[in-house]
């Protein structure tokens, strides 16, 4: 419990956490408005226009802003290595796996709320920009908000897990960027079925399938399971590396 309280304090007393949130909020608002205006423009210039639930704006935006969310999570680990404070942390909590667990316990609810906030902002700005083409269905909006929050949580925990392995901010952010965005996007557009499957099994590909409700090649339920396995596996690997390697 003391380790959890310590990690909570460290998370909110560093400037990078607040700067990250401000940047994500601004980027989310801009992207949400852009998607909304694009929908309104497209619908006004096509013969068979269709409206869109506002919650889908949040799902679309998080696929881009997820890198910023991942940065929020991984900085809680890599910043300690950058400043050397990891040595003090491990002296206060000698059982190293408890340090990984404490950070995960703190990050999980924070990331969930972070995802809810960003999804809500994107939904509102996108819906207002789309005007009459936006559908404000409360039940659908709640489901979309919770889906984005879930994805933000598991994606962030995965980033935190690999941060324990890589230990540098630049290296971890690069790995997260590739696995969450670039590589799944490239493989998903391949004409080879095997590559499409590989992309769907990566965290970014599973997240896209989960958020968009795509059933090919994996259903949203199986995609959610893949995401959980990546998050748990990343944290388990990080805990093992921290236990076996000097800080």
VENKA-V547338 format. One record per backbone hydrogen bond with DSSP energy under -1.0 kcal/mol. CO is the residue of the C=O (numbers start at 1). NH is the residue of the N-H. If there is no record, write none. Layout:
co={CO/CO}
nh={NH/NH}
//
This chain:
co={1/2/3/4/5/6/7/8/15/16/17/18/19/20/21/22/23/24/25/26/27/28/29/30/31/32/33/34/35/36/37/38/39/40/42/52/53/54/55/56/57/58/61/61/62/64/65/66/67/68/69/70/71/74/74/75/77/78/79/80/80/84/85/86/87/88/89/94/95/96/97/98/99/100/101/102/103/104/106/107/108/109/110/111/112/113/114/115/116/117/118/119/120/121/122/123/124/125/126/127/130/131/133/135/137/138/139/140/141/142/143/144/145/146/147/148/149/150/151/152/153/154/155/156/157/158/159/160/162/163/168/169/170/171/172/173/174/175/176/177/177/178/179/181/182/183/184/187/192/193/194/195/196/197/202/203/204/205/206/207/208/209/209/219/220/221/222/223/224/225/226/227/228/229/230/231/232/233/234/235/236/237/238/239/240/241}
nh={5/6/7/8/9/10/11/12/19/20/21/22/23/24/25/26/27/28/29/30/31/32/33/34/35/36/37/38/39/40/41/42/43/44/45/135/56/57/59/60/61/62/64/65/66/67/69/70/71/72/73/74/75/77/78/79/81/82/83/84/86/87/89/90/91/92/93/96/98/100/101/102/103/104/105/106/107/108/110/111/112/113/114/115/116/117/118/119/120/121/122/123/124/125/126/127/128/129/130/131/133/134/52/54/141/142/143/144/145/146/147/148/149/150/151/152/153/154/155/156/157/158/159/160/161/162/163/164/166/167/172/173/174/175/176/177/178/179/180/181/182/183/204/185/186/187/188/190/196/197/198/199/200/201/206/207/208/209/210/211/212/213/214/223/224/225/226/227/228/229/230/231/232/233/234/235/236/237/238/239/240/241/242/243/244/245}
//
